[in-house]
Amino acid sequence: MNTQTLAMQFEVVIGLEIHVQLLTASKMFCACPVTFGAPPNTLICPVCLGLPGSLPVLNRKVVDLGLRTAAALGCTVHPTSQFHRKNYYYPDLPKNYQITQYRYKVHPPLATDGSLAIPGRRIGIRRVHLEEDTGRLVHAEERGQVRYSLVDFNRSGVPLMEIVTEPDLRSPQEARIFLARLRAVLQAIEVSTGRMEEGSLRCDANVSLRRPGAELGIRTEVKNMNSLRSVERALAYEVERQRAVLDRGQPVRQETRHWDEHRGITFSSRTKEEAQDYRYFPEPDLVPIDVAPQWVAQIRASLPELPEAKRRRYVEAYGLSEYDADLLTSSEALARFFEETVRLFPHPKAVCNWLVGDMTAYLNAAGKEIDELPVTPVHLAELLQLIERGAISGRTAKEILGEMLAQGRRPELIVGERGVAQISDEVSLGRLVDEVLTEHPEPVSEVRAGKTQALTFLVGQVMKKSRGRANPELVNRLLREKLRS
């Protein structure tokens, strides 16, 4: 059943809980460094291991980054906020509780009541709060079965920010768009890398179905989605699963489900906990956070141009379509690459076409961000300049770009080595055109009789003689001029 048919029967209701790893040099409550990919259990100390007698000390940079996010999302920052203990047992949680923030009226989280635009409307942000990350379990499998599990505490205590949306999203596609736009904001304000494959951006989703106009249905929480594509696929599956349950006249169970990327299904993990199950209470080892109005004003003044404003500027100043502007601002690195290339080659539409076309296709296939490629804006600008002055054809440029992406070499060097420079000399091409006209009198007569299709044949013959290096536009012009004479 497609989404349109489903929408006539049920309304999809989705809310997201996004966990963002913050760009700090050290952990949230200790001086241990934050480094991705370090050997297991090498970035630890008594504080992040929860050893008796150790006390947390809050990293001020964490609060700064939380305030930057709150300002970018238009949230209300609370003058005083408080950390709480969220109590539960899991092998990767050494203290048996997590230091986090919870929405109490007396002790609210850092910020609440913001929004972020997606096409056509805005999605509400319920809260932005700060917390520490847990450790990480590594499961050793043998023949598809987990034989044993290891615990790596390097991630324990790494600063996290949780962004919770209102249940305003109405389809898996909207959830993907929202998450992509939020990631672009976080990258623009330099709060997080946003790289889901490294775990710096993790998303859980609450999904329910209801009849249009009815109260919210029973929700399930979907976890373990590690890419934008996974988020959309997992939610699409879960929507279909819940629809089938409701069609059978059965109730949806409130539970936590995990997404299996390989099988393309969600599966039950545990019944869903309620807030009281965690026995929240104020963290006794940390004083409340007091945020002065001047601090918030300073943060707001320091924000760079946000993706929403950048999209409008690309449409108005560069004449790009809203679709292209949206693609270019989907990551801060891509937007920066675009603007640096335009500065060197001031033809924004041409730059945009290459970026959202061939280069984005390569990025998607390789699963990389543009700042991970060996190609720079200087390289792309040089390639476009070669096309503009007729040194290479567009077709040859695509082949050259492939080598640039693989090797990181400058286009002029590749053109020189391959001997694929385009022939744009009128005298040289004129000789080739004369040879073709002499060798093929019948197509010449057909063109003069008004059969323009024969002209394509003649162009092809000139290209063949030049081994594909002739400037096709110039060949067309020379043929037409000589045929008229």
Rosetta blueprint (number, residue, H / E / L):
1 M L
2 N L
3 T H
4 Q H
5 T H
6 L H
7 A H
8 M H
9 Q H
10 F L
11 E E
12 V E
13 V E
14 I E
15 G E
16 L E
17 E E
18 I E
19 H E
20 V E
21 Q E
22 L L
23 L L
24 T L
25 A L
26 S E
27 K L
28 M L
29 F L
30 C L
31 A L
32 C L
33 P E
34 V L
35 T L
36 F L
37 G L
38 A L
39 P L
40 P L
41 N L
42 T L
43 L L
44 I L
45 C L
46 P L
47 V L
48 C L
49 L L
50 G L
51 L L
52 P L
53 G L
54 S L
55 L L
56 P L
57 V L
58 L L
59 N L
60 R H
61 K H
62 V H
63 V H
64 D H
65 L H
66 G H
67 L H
68 R H
69 T H
70 A H
71 A H
72 A H
73 L L
74 G L
75 C L
76 T E
77 V E
78 H L
79 P L
80 T E
81 S E
82 Q L
83 F L
84 H E
85 R E
86 K E
87 N E
88 Y L
89 Y L
90 Y L
91 P L
92 D L
93 L L
94 P L
95 K L
96 N L
97 Y E
98 Q E
99 I E
100 T E
101 Q L
102 Y L
103 R L
104 Y L
105 K L
106 V L
107 H L
108 P L
109 P L
110 L L
111 A E
112 T E
113 D E
114 G E
115 S E
116 L E
117 A E
118 I E
119 P L
120 G L
121 R E
122 R E
123 I E
124 G E
125 I E
126 R E
127 R E
128 V E
129 H E
130 L E
131 E E
132 E E
133 D L
134 T L
135 G L
136 R E
137 L E
138 V E
139 H E
140 A E
141 E E
142 E E
143 R L
144 G L
145 Q E
146 V E
147 R E
148 Y E
149 S E
150 L E
151 V E
152 D E
153 F L
154 N L
155 R L
156 S L
157 G L
158 V L
159 P E
160 L E
161 M E
162 E E
163 I E
164 V E
165 T E
166 E L
167 P L
168 D L
169 L E
170 R L
171 S L
172 P H
173 Q H
174 E H
175 A H
176 R H
177 I H
178 F H
179 L H
180 A H
181 R H
182 L H
183 R H
184 A H
185 V H
186 L H
187 Q H
188 A H
189 I L
190 E L
191 V L
192 S L
193 T L
194 G L
195 R L
196 M H
197 E H
198 E H
199 G L
200 S L
201 L E
202 R E
203 C E
204 D E
205 A E
206 N E
207 V E
208 S E
209 L E
210 R E
211 R L
212 P L
213 G L
214 A L
215 E L
216 L L
217 G L
218 I L
219 R L
220 T E
221 E E
222 V E
223 K E
224 N E
225 M E
226 N L
227 S L
228 L H
229 R H
230 S H
231 V H
232 E H
233 R H
234 A H
235 L H
236 A H
237 Y H
238 E H
239 V H
240 E H
241 R H
242 Q H
243 R H
244 A H
245 V H
246 L H
247 D H
248 R L
249 G L
250 Q L
251 P L
252 V L
253 R L
254 Q L
255 E E
256 T E
257 R E
258 H E
259 W E
260 D E
261 E L
262 H L
263 R L
264 G L
265 I E
266 T E
267 F E
268 S E
269 S E
270 R E
271 T E
272 K L
273 E L
274 E L
275 A H
276 Q H
277 D H
278 Y H
279 R L
280 Y L
281 F E
282 P E
283 E L
284 P L
285 D L
286 L L
287 V L
288 P L
289 I E
290 D E
291 V L
292 A L
293 P H
294 Q H
295 W H
296 V H
297 A H
298 Q H
299 I H
300 R H
301 A H
302 S H
303 L L
304 P L
305 E L
306 L L
307 P H
308 E H
309 A H
310 K H
311 R H
312 R H
313 R H
314 Y H
315 V H
316 E H
317 A H
318 Y H
319 G L
320 L L
321 S L
322 E H
323 Y H
324 D H
325 A H
326 D H
327 L H
328 L H
329 T L
330 S L
331 S L
332 E H
333 A H
334 L H
335 A H
336 R H
337 F H
338 F H
339 E H
340 E H
341 T H
342 V H
343 R H
344 L H
345 F L
346 P L
347 H L
348 P H
349 K H
350 A H
351 V H
352 C H
353 N H
354 W H
355 L H
356 V H
357 G H
358 D H
359 M H
360 T H
361 A H
362 Y H
363 L H
364 N H
365 A H
366 A H
367 G L
368 K L
369 E L
370 I H
371 D H
372 E H
373 L L
374 P L
375 V L
376 T L
377 P H
378 V H
379 H H
380 L H
381 A H
382 E H
383 L H
384 L H
385 Q H
386 L H
387 I H
388 E H
389 R L
390 G L
391 A L
392 I L
393 S L
394 G H
395 R H
396 T H
397 A H
398 K H
399 E H
400 I H
401 L H
402 G H
403 E H
404 M H
405 L H
406 A H
407 Q H
408 G L
409 R L
410 R L
411 P H
412 E H
413 L H
414 I H
415 V H
416 G H
417 E H
418 R H
419 G L
420 V L
421 A L
422 Q L
423 I E
424 S L
425 D L
426 E H
427 V H
428 S H
429 L H
430 G H
431 R H
432 L H
433 V H
434 D H
435 E H
436 V H
437 L H
438 T H
439 E H
440 H L
441 P H
442 E H
443 P H
444 V H
445 S H
446 E H
447 V H
448 R H
449 A L
450 G L
451 K L
452 T L
453 Q H
454 A H
455 L H
456 T H
457 F H
458 L H
459 V H
460 G H
461 Q H
462 V H
463 M H
464 K H
465 K H
466 S L
467 R L
468 G L
469 R L
470 A E
471 N L
472 P H
473 E H
474 L H
475 V H
476 N H
477 R H
478 L H
479 L H
480 R H
481 E H
482 K H
483 L H
484 R H
485 S L
